[in-house]
Amino acid sequence: MRALRAATAGATTFSFGSLMPRSRRPLTVEDLWALKRIGTPTLSPDGLTACAAVTAYDMEKNEGRTELWLFPTNGIRARRLTAGDKDSEPCWSPDGKWIAFAAKRKDDEEAQIYLIAPDGGEARRLTSVATGAFGLRWFPDGKRIAFISWVWPDLSTDQAQAKRQKERKEAKVKAHVSERSEYRFWDHWLTDGREPHVLAADVATGRARDLLAGTGIALQPWEPSSELYDISPDGRELALTVDLAPEPKMMHESDIVAVSIATSRHRTLTADSGFSDAHPRYSPDGHHIVWNSYNVKRSFNDQGRLTLFDRRGGTTRRLAPRLDRMTTRHAWAQDGASLFLLVEDRGRHGLYRLGLGDGLPTPIAAGGTIGGFVVSGDGTRIAFDRSTLSHPPALFAIQPDGSGERPIESRNRALLGRARLGETHEFSVKGWRGEPVQVWVTYPPNFDPKKKWPLLHSIHGGPHAAHTDGWHFRWNAQLFAGHGYVVVGVNYHGSSGFGQRFIETITGDYGTREAADVEAATDFLLRRGYIDRKRLVASGGSYGGYMAAYLNGNTDRYKAFVCHAGCYDWVSMMATDGYLFFAKELGAFHWDNPARVMKQSPHHYARRFKTPTLVIHGELDYRVPATQALQYYNTLRARGVAARLVYFPDENHWILKPQNSRLWYGEFFAWIKRYAPGGGARAARGAPRA
């Protein structure tokens, strides 16, 4: 992994250069919601113009509006292309004449496919599919557009789909009835009998056909997107990510299935792979398919590997055998001899190029955090979106060899020019048993190392995720720092981006190593001399909320905790949509080994709770059911520990509405300031280390 580490090494975040004008004041919640949110772009075939969805929020109306904008890759002035409310997923046609996108406009019951010419004019609706359209992909000849729709597989016509949908909508009884093991996901139920199918719409007529009708197969139902399927260069075949079991489950091995578009005949390409295979991509010449393979039998949190399938010989081989990192968003180079892909490495997501015979990929564009990219049809340019801890997502263009990188939009320049941001530094700290862990630290904009400052831990969720050098709208380090806190993000044991062994270190022993790593970061920063040991606070969401509750039972050094959507009791967490993970992640179900599960459960340490805690949750959260918050809050009150509950009946695992977010941040800051006020105070003696 030396090549990857050399490409991403450094103590500070990626610089946006001219995109970062001189700033004046700390970032506010209103600023955060006034920022334009830029999506991953699509590129014209000649690489001269990018198109991306841009979302702008209105705090008072409590809603967002998403439009499509065109951004010339030479950096000249951008222009708005559409004026809809919910225009998304732009996708440029192979001949460059059209941009297809998904939108739900005033007469639409569900999102449909629209077409608009790049030079403007009115968009025309292409489809009128009762069950809606998303996950768009053009056929290579430009005559059809593939898309995903949730359909009832027992109904053969769109009219029948519309009739059943109307009946379900108008029914007086709204009960969910199921015998499935996994019957809901994140914030929605999976009990209405629908499946995500791939359909194709004729560009000339708008007529749509279900390409999976009668096949008995469907895309994985968890988060279906265009990443789960691809179209062969000759337009004759689909490659799909499919769960072939009679009942889909999140821990199942998925397969790659090839379907003839003309006949609907299908064959499984990965029947004997022994892996869970997903995200197929055809090579430009059609000779190969590449996909991700995950060894979920050994470890459900396997970061995966790349597999190359030879369509002529039917053989497979592993690509980049020396790469011990997760890869995503694969795209073929025009010559078919290499791939572009995103690699997560040590808190950054960079763009790399991998030759089919290479042991490791070569960096093309450095992270920050690159969210997505697209290669132009003629292979001359790549456009991508990238953020850092100091800048929200922005668009860039680069040549395929990594040269000529330039910013191609500046939608947030004026607002950022009014906001004074703090510096972010990266440290390596000796964590559990002296093993190194990465720590990101964001300082207040007016930071003076000769003063004493409060410390705020922002503990990431997952647990198999990471703090990256990227912008977070819900847990924004710059907003936290702007209130006078030194903000700390620890990539504790179990975090992604540091290799498979590091991911698995916490399996069967949640809490121990992660807490040691968080505490080690606190100790490290205390030794720097500028942290006030009487003003230490810790916060986190999801698994980070779990850690806030776990720390409450294992240390009293923090003056306050914030627990958002936190896992509190691993026994009652059996109500989660992902409960089947517990046997592997915790090492046992609670009925098989109660002592092992209890040791990892914050509620087991309730008698030790002393620290005031703000508990926040959303009713529509099915990953961490809302009763986890009520249990934790009730326990704190019964124990006589100061606590405050903030409960959102209209939010899920995340706080997504502007005014709810404003309240969330307001409650967050009011709580921690009550016990650990922000701002620097003159040190009593000695000059601390910088």
N, C-alpha and C positions, 0 to 999 in steps of 0.2 A: 504493500500500500504506500510505499515511499513516494511514487509519482503523484498520487492523489494528494498526499499531505503537503508535498512541496507546492502544489498548485493552489492550495487554500490556506497556507500558513500566513500568520499575521496577528498582530495584537489589537488592531482596530477594525472597524467595519469597512466594507467597500465604500468608496467615495463616489458620490454622484456628480462631483465637479460643478459644472455650470448650472446644474439643476438645483443647487443649494445656495440661494442668495443669502446675504447677511440677514440675520434674524434679530428680533427685538424682545419678545416676551414669551413666557412658557406656553406650551400647547394647552388648549382648553377642550372640554367635552364638545362644545359647539364647533370648534375647529375640526375635531375628529370627524364629526358628522357632516361638516361642510366639504370635506375632501372628496374629490371625484374618485370613484373606485373603478379602476381600469381592468378589464378582463384580458384573458389570453387572446392574442390577435390571430387573424387569418391573413394570408398574403395573396396578392394578385399573382397570376402565373409568371409574369415578368419580374416579380420582386420589387416593383417600384412603389407599391402602395399597400399599407396594412389597413385592416379594418378591425375594430375592436368595440365591444360593448362598454359603455361608460354609464355608471350608475351615480345619480345625484340624489341626495336625500333632503327633504324639507322637514325640519324639526317640528314646526308648528302644525303642519298637516299630518305629521307622523307617518310619512310614507316615502317611498323611493320611486324614481323614474329612471328607466334604463333605455338608452338610445344607442344607435350605432354611429361611430365616427370614423372618418378616413384620415390616415396619417401617412403622408408621403415619406418614404424611407430616406429621402435626401434631407429630411428635417424641415422642409418648408411648411407653411401654415396648414394646420389641420382644418377640416370642415365637417359639420354634422351631416349625416346621411339620412337618418330617420328621425321622426319625432313621435314615436310611440311611447307607451308607458312601460311595456315589458318586452322589449326587443332584445333577443339574446342569441347566442350560438351562431354568429356569422360564419359563413362557409362559402368561399369563393369558387365559382364554377371553373372547370378545367380550361375552358376557352376564354375566361376572363370577362364574359358578357354579363354575368349575373352574380349577385350575392344572395344566397339563401339564408334565411334566419328563422328562428322560432319566435312566435309572438302570440300573445292573447290580447286581441283588440276588442272593441266595444260589442261586436256582434258574436264573439266567439265564446262558447261554453268552455272549451278547452284550448290550449295552445295549438296553433296550426303553423304550417310552413308558409312563409311569404318570400317573394322574390322582388328584388329591386336592382335596377341598373346602377353601376358604380358612379355614373355621371349624374345621378339623381332622378327626380320624378317621383311618381306615386308608386308605392309598393303594391303588388297584387298578391292576393291570397291564392296559394296553389292548392292547398288541401282543405277538405271539410270532413275530417275524420272524427267520428263521435268520441273516440277515446283519446284524442289528442296526439301531438307529435313532438318529439324531442330527440336528442342524440343523432344529429344529422350527419350524413356523409354523401357526397356526390358519387355517382357511378363514373368510372373513368371516361366514358364517351360523352358525358354531360347531358344525357337524355333522360335520366332518372335520378331521383334523390332517395337514398335509403334513410329510414328514421325508425325510432322506437316508439311503441305504443303499448299501453297496458290493456290487453284484450281478454275477453272470455273465450278460451280455446274451443268451447263447445258450440260457439255461434259462427256461422259461415259468412254472414254479410254485415256490412256496416249498419244497415237498417236495423238488424237484430241487435247489434251492439248498442245502438242509440236507444232502442226500445227498453232494453234491460237497464241501461244507465238511468233513464228517466224513471223507471219503476223504482229503482233503488233510491234515487234522490227524493221521490215523493212518498216513499213508504213511511207509515207512522211508527213502525217499529225499527229501531236502529241498533238492535243487539248484534254483537259479534259472537259467532258460534264456530268452534274449531276443534279438531282433534290433532292438529299439527303440534310438533314440539316447539317450533319457533313461529309465532303467530303475529308478532309485531316487530317493528324495526325503527329505532331512534324516536320518531314521533308519529308514526302512522301504522295502521293495522294491515295485516296481510290475510284477511279472512273472507274477502269477497270473491275468491275464485279466479281472479285475473292473473295473467302472466305477461311479462315483457317480451313482446315479439318484435322482429325486424320486418318492416313493411317497405315498399318501394312506391314512390309516386312518379307518374309520368309527367315530365315538365311541360309537354305540349297540352295535355288534357286535364291534368290534376288527378286522374284516376289512380287510386291506391290499391295495392295488392299485398296481402299478408304472405310473406315469403316463407313463413314457418307453419302456415295452416296445414293441419293434418299430419304434421311430422311428429307430434308428441314431445317436441323439445322447445325450450325457451331459454332466454338469457338468464343468468343468475338474477334473482329478484332483489338483492340487497341494495345495491345502488347502481342500477343499470345506466350505462352511458355509452357514448360512441367509442370509448376505450375498450369495450367488451367485444367488438366485432370489427371486421374489415371486409373489403370487397376485392376480389382478385383483379389484376390489371386487365384481363379480357372481359370482365363483367359477368362471368358465368358462374361464379362460386362465392359463397359467403364462408368466412371462418368465424366461429362463434365461441364464446366462453359459456359453458353449459354445465349445470349440475344434473347428471343423468340419474340420480337416485329418485325413487318414487316420491320422496318428500325432501325438498331442498333444506339444507342446514348450513349455517355459517362455517362450521368446522369440516364440512365435506371436502373431498378432493373434487375440484372442477376439472372438466376436460375441454379440449379444443375439438369442435365438431365442424366438418366441412359439409356444406349443403349446396346441392346443385340448384341454381335459381330456376332453371327450366323445368326440372322434373321433381324437385323437392326431395330427391334421394339424398341420403346423408351417410357419412361414415365418421367414426371417431378416430382421430389421429393420435390420441394419447392414451389409448385404452390400457397399455402396459407400461406407462411411464413411471408409475409409482409416486408421482408428484401431483400437486394441485396446479393445473396449468391455466393461464389466463392471458388476456391482452394480445391477441394475434395480430401480426402485421406482415402483409405480403411484400416481397421485394419487387422493385419496378419491373423486372423481367419475368416475374411470376414463378421463378425457379425455387424460391425459398419462402418460408414463413418463420418469423421469429416470435417467441412468446416468453413470458415469465413462468418459471417453475418454482413451486414452493413445497418444501418437504414438511408438510403439516403432520405427518405421522410421527416424526421425531420431535417437532416443536411447532405449535400452532402459530408462534410469532416468528417463523422463519422469514428472513429478509429476501429470500429468493435468489434465483440465478437465471441467466439468459440461455434459452434453448433455440438452436437453429434446426429447422426441419427441411430436408431436401424433398421436394414434391415429386421429383422424378424417381428417386431411388427409395423413398419412404424411410430414410434413415434420419436420426437426430444426433446432435452433438452439443456439448456445452460450449458456450462462448465465454471469453474472458475468464478462464478458470482460476486466475489468481486474484480476481476481484472479490473482496469480502465486504461488499456494500450493496445497499438496495438501489435498484435502477427503476426509472419510470419514464413515461412519455416517449416511447421509441419512435423514430422516424428514419426511413432509409435515405441514404444519399442517392443522388440520381444515377450513379454508376452501379448501384447494387452491391458494391464491394465493402461498404461500411455502413454503420448506423450512427445516428445522432441520438443522444439520450441524456436524461437528467440523472445525476448521481448525488445521493446524500452522503456527505462526508464531513464529520466533525463540526456540526452546527451550520453547515452551508449546503445549498443545492445549486450545483453548477451544471453547465452544459458541456458535454464531452462528445468526442467522436471515437468510435470503436471499429477498427478493421476486423474483418471476419477471422483473421488469423492472429490478432493481437492478444496478449495476455492481460493487458490493462488498457483502459481508454485514455485518450489524450484530451486535456482541457481545451475548450474552445472559448467559452465565456464564463468568467468567474462568478460565484455567488458572493455576497448576499444569498437571497432565496429566489431562484428562478421558478416561477409557478408553472409556466408552459411555454412552448415555442412552436414555430411552424417553419417549414422549409418551402421556398417558392418552387413552383412547378418546373422552372428552368434550372433550378439548383444553384442560382447565383447569390441568393440572400437567405438569411434566417432572421426572423423577427421573434422577440420574446419579451415577456414581462418579468421584471425583477424588482424586489424590494430589499430594504435593509432595516435594521433596528432604528435607523435615523431617517428613513424615507419610505412613503407608501409605494405600492406598485407603480412602475413607470415602464414605458415601452422603449425598446432598443432594437437596432438593426445591426447585423454583423455579416461578414462574408464567411463562407463555409470553412475557410482555413483559420478563422479566429481573428482576422485582421479587419481594420476599418470600423471598429465598433463606434456607434454614435447614438445619442438619444434622439427619439423621433417624436416625442410629445412632451408637453410641459403644462398640462391642465391644472396642476396644483402649485405652480411656481409662485403665483401672487400670494396665495394663502400661506404657504410655507415661509415666504419672505417676511410675514408678520409674526411668525412663531419662533421663539428662541429655543433651540433643542440642546440637550446635553450630550456629552461625549460618551461613547460606549467603548469599553475595553474588554479584551478576552484574557482570561487567566487559566492556568492549570494548577489545580489544588490537590493536595494529597488527601484523598477521601478515605472510604472504608479500608481499613488495614493498610493505609499508606498508598493505595492504588490511585493513579491520577484520574481526575474528573475535570471536565471543562466547565468554566464558569463565565457567564456574560455579566458584566456590570455596567449599568447605565447611570451616569451621574447627573445631579441637578444642573440646570443650565448655568447657574451662578456658583458652581461648586468651588470651594476654597479649601484645599487640604489642610489648612491651618486651623479650621474649625471642626467641631464635632457634629456629625450628621446622623439622623436615624436610618436604620437599615430596613428595607422591605424585601422579603423573599417573595418572588412570584414563581410558584412551583408548578411545573408543567404537568399536563395530564398524560393519558396514554394507558399504562406507563411507557409503552414502547413507542414513544414519540420523542421529540427533543425541542429545546429552545434553539431556534435558529437565528441567524443574522437576517431577520425578516420582520416585516411590519405586521402587528397584530391589532385589529380594530377592537377586539373585546377585552384584551389584557394588554393595553398599550404601555410599554415601558417608558416612553417619553412623557406620556400623560402622568404616570405615577411619579416620575422623576421631577416633573414640573411643579409638583406640590412639595418639593423639598426633601425627597427621599433618595437614598442610594439604593437602586433597584438591582436585585441579584437574581439571575436565572441559572440554576445548577443543572447540568446534564448528568444526573445521577446514574448509578448503576441501573441497567435495564433500558437506558435511552437508546434510540436508534442513531445510526450514523457513525458508530464506533466498532462495527463488526458484530458477527453473530454471537460470538462468545460473550461479549459485553451485554448484549440484549438478554441473554439467558441467565445472567448471574443472579437475578432475583427470583427466578421461577421456584415456586414452592416455599419462598421465604420473603413475602412482601413486607416492606417497612424497614427492616433492619439496616440494609446497606444504604437505602435512599436517605433515611434519617441521618446516618453517619456522614453522608456526603453533604447534606444541607448544613449540618452542624460544623463540618470542617470548613465550609465556605464562610460561615459566620466567624469562626475563629480566625481564619486567614485575614478577613477584612478588619477585624478588631486589631490584629497585629499591625495593620497599616497605620493605625493611629488616628484616623479621622471618623471612626464610627463610635457613637455614643452607646455604650453597653446597656444603658437604661432606656433606650428607645429602639428595641428590636421588635419587629412584627413580621408575621408570615401569612401568606395567602396562597390559595390555589383553587383550581377548578377540576372537577371530575376526579381523576387519580390524584391531582394536586390537592383537591379538597380532602380526599382520603388522607393524604400526608399531613394536612393541617390538623385533622382530627387525631391521627396517630401521634403526632408530636405533642398534642395536648395531653395525652396520657403518658408521655415519656420524657417531658422536659417542662420546666417552668421558667425558662430564661426569657421567653417572648412575652411582651406586654399585651399583645392582642393577636387573634387569628381571624382570618376571613375564610370561610368554607363555602365555596360555591359548587353546587351539584356534586357534593362529595359522597363517596362510598363510605358508609359508617358501620354497617353490620353485615358481614359476609353471609350470615344465615338468612336474614330477610332479603338480602340482595338476590335471592333466588327468584324474585319477581322481575329481574332485569330481562331484556330481550336476549342477552348473551350468556345466560347462566351455564350453558354447557361448557364454557371455557374454564369454569372453576376447577374442575377435576385436574386439569393440567397446570393451570396457572398457580393455584393455591396448593397443589400437590395432593388434594383429596376433596371430596365432598364432605360437608360437615358431619354427616351421619357415619361416614367411614372412619374419620380421624378427627373427632371434635377438638382435641387439644391442639393439633397442628393448625386448624382453621382459626381457632380462638386466638392463638398467638399472633396471627396476622390481622386481626379485626380490631379496629379502634374501640368498639363498644366494650371489649373485654377489659379495657383500662379505665373504665368510667370512674372508678373510685379515686383515680389520680387527677381527674380534670380540675384545673384551677384557673385557667387562662380565659379571660373574656373573649367571646366568639360571636362574630356576625355570621349567621347561617342564611344562605340564599339558595333558592331553587325555583324551577319552573314546573308547573303541573303536567305539562305535556312531554316530560322527559321520561322515555321508556328505557333508556340505557342505564341511568341511575334513577330509579323510581322516586318520586317526590316524597314518599314516606320516609326515605332515608334522612331527609332534612328534618322532618317532624320528630323522628326518633331522637336525633342528635339534640335538637333544640329542647325537647321535653326533658331529656336526661340532664342537660346543663341546668335548666331551671330547677329540676328536682334536687340537683346537687348544690343549689345555691350559687352557681357560677353566673356571672353577668353574661347575658346573651340577648341577641336581637334577631328576629326572623323577618326576612324579606321574601315574599312568596308571590310569584307571578302566575296567575291562572291562564295566561295566554302565551306563555313561552315554553320552549322545549329545553334541550340540554344547553342551549345558548340563548343569550339575550339579543334579539335581532331587531326589535322595534326601536326607533330613535328615542322616543320619550321614555320607554322602559330603560334603555341604556343610560340616559341622563340620570334617571333615578338611581340606577345601579351604581354608577360612579359616585353620585352624591352620597349615597349610604356608605359606600366603601370608604371614602375619604373622611366622612364625619366619624365613622367608627374608629379608624386607626388614629386619627388626630386626637380623639378623646383620651387615648392611652399613650400615644407616642407622637406628639406634635411634630410636624415637618419643619424643615429649615435648619440652617447651620447656626451653631452657637460657638462662641469663642472658647477654645480649649483652655483649661485651667493652667496647664504647663506643658512645656516641651513642644517641639515642632515635629509633627508626624511625617512619616515618609510619604513621598508622592506616589 
